[in-house]
Amino acid sequence: MSDMEPIQAFLAEVAEHLGLASLLTGDACAPYETDVMQYRGRAAAVVIPQDTQAVSTLMRLAVRHRIRLVAQGNRSGLVGGAVTDNSGKQVIVSLSRMRQVREIDPLNRTVIVEAGALLSELNRKLETHSLYFPIDIGSDPAIGGLIGANAGGSRLLKHGDVRHNLLGIEVVLADDNGTVVQLLAPLRKNNTGLDLKQLFVGTGGAFGIITAATLELQRIDQSTQSVFVALPDHATALEVLQAFEEHFGDLLCAFEVISEAALAITLRNFPMLRHPFGQSAARCYALIEIASSMPGLHALFAERTEQVLEQLYESARVVDAVLGHSSSFWPLRDNLPLAIASEGIPLSFDVAFSRSRLVAFREQAAQWLQHEHPLLQLYDFGHFADGGCHLIVLVPHAHIAQYGIARLVAVRSGIYRLVSENGGSFSAEHGVGPVNAAYYSKHTTPKVQEISRAMQQLMDPQAVLGRYRYT
């Protein structure tokens, strides 16, 4: 039997059971073989099921023929987990047709939605009920991908990550029957045994294919105040964060820090955007947002913000500040990755620390790069309030020829070493995939790896799911 015979037999049965309209092969697979970071694979085929029963059938066939399935949402992750390898033997399962909003319960503030629905689509439908799903990130992921990565986003400080807003899931298991486990009850309190949905959060489709989810919703903010602050250095940013927490408590919704270099490259590549201060001697900036679903607080927020800023001015912890609407400031943050990518090859690191170690890591990373790789450029931004740091190391176009695979690996290894030394996480929101698998093996304790292997063997004994095995 040739290596391709099991795949051919599998695809023949997929066509028979799901129909040819659900199956793509050859050149038709191309749009699904590349993700937002330009990680590429070569798929044997792409299957696009229309409902949960079709996913169950597909799983049953994959287990019988031992074909690896890679579940895919909107391909917006950073670790390559949504595209196949280059063997041509793995099959993509695109959930793009499974976008139905099954039930909105405004009174309960919950929604049951299929895994292929995009975050933007869901929030548009919820807007008529004055509700939204409070995971705010720059890309537009599918709901299943959000769960698989346990995404957090810019407003994690107030609303938590996906795990904190997930009430239930529907998932197809990798067993002989393609068993569908229904855990969609829209309950906030449900201690009737193990909270099994948590097995599938943040594991990138390695334990089962999520087909639907029950999400807790929040009321749309009716009172907001945004402010863009120029700061003398990153350490002062944490002092400013503490001051805003002391004065606003849980009304503080977002606290994003952007380095001066990161703002400069964004403005250079997006000339339609304006520098909030025209020019500034600041080393970094903070985008701060206060929000409440209670109406009528605008004046109070503005007054209190000005009071806090006045105190910070007097203590020289703020260089400059401007109050405004969020739409004036967030494009400066959200367009940053695209701006950096336009000037070379970006190496993206989504890492996290305790607040007390965040600045030390940032300074160590800058010093290490300057000493070891002076041709590279460092841009950092991220959710300082939750300890998150999006650090991008840019290989400029002019120096790409000098940075082959070996040197790029050396850069990644050096940054992740500093992450580990500072007690941080090498993957804050995107999970484990082929891009960072080696660092999982190196920086995760042996006992945790052992338990993870055992859990995956239990959930997927035939190894038919996902890009990464916890080995």
HELIX and SHEET records of a PDB file:
HELIX    1   1 GLU A    5  LEU A   18  1                                  14    
HELIX    2   2 LEU A   20  SER A   22  5                                   3    
HELIX    3   3 GLY A   26  TYR A   32  5                                   7    
HELIX    4   4 THR A   52  HIS A   65  1                                  14    
HELIX    5   5 LEU A  119  GLU A  127  1                                   9    
HELIX    6   6 ILE A  143  ALA A  149  1                                   7    
HELIX    7   7 LEU A  156  HIS A  159  1                                   4    
HELIX    8   8 VAL A  162  ASN A  165  1                                   4    
HELIX    9   9 LEU A  196  PHE A  200  5                                   5    
HELIX   10  10 HIS A  234  PHE A  248  1                                  15    
HELIX   11  11 GLY A  249  LEU A  251  5                                   3    
HELIX   12  12 GLU A  260  ASN A  269  1                                  10    
HELIX   13  13 HIS A  298  GLU A  314  1                                  17    
HELIX   14  14 SER A  326  ASP A  334  1                                   9    
HELIX   15  15 LEU A  336  ALA A  341  1                                   6    
HELIX   16  16 ARG A  355  GLU A  372  1                                  18    
HELIX   17  17 PHE A  384  ASP A  386  5                                   3    
HELIX   18  18 HIS A  397  GLN A  402  5                                   6    
HELIX   19  19 ILE A  405  GLU A  421  1                                  17    
HELIX   20  20 ALA A  437  HIS A  443  1                                   7    
HELIX   21  21 PRO A  446  MET A  459  1                                  14    
SHEET    1   A 4 LEU A  23  LEU A  24  0                                        
SHEET    2   A 4 ALA A  45  VAL A  47 -1                                        
SHEET    3   A 4 VAL A  91  SER A  94  1                                        
SHEET    4   A 4 LEU A  69  GLN A  72  1                                        
SHEET    1   B 5 VAL A 101  ASP A 105  0                                        
SHEET    2   B 5 THR A 110  GLU A 114 -1                                        
SHEET    3   B 5 ILE A 209  GLU A 216 -1                                        
SHEET    4   B 5 LEU A 166  VAL A 172 -1                                        
SHEET    5   B 5 VAL A 180  LEU A 183 -1                                        
SHEET    1   C 2 LEU A 131  TYR A 132  0                                        
SHEET    2   C 2 GLN A 218  ARG A 219 -1                                        
SHEET    1   D 7 ASP A 320  GLY A 324  0                                        
SHEET    2   D 7 SER A 223  LEU A 231 -1                                        
SHEET    3   D 7 CYS A 284  SER A 292 -1                                        
SHEET    4   D 7 LEU A 252  SER A 259 -1                                        
SHEET    5   D 7 GLN A 377  GLY A 382 -1                                        
SHEET    6   D 7 GLY A 388  PRO A 396 -1                                        
SHEET    7   D 7 GLY A 344  ALA A 352 -1                                        
END                                                                             
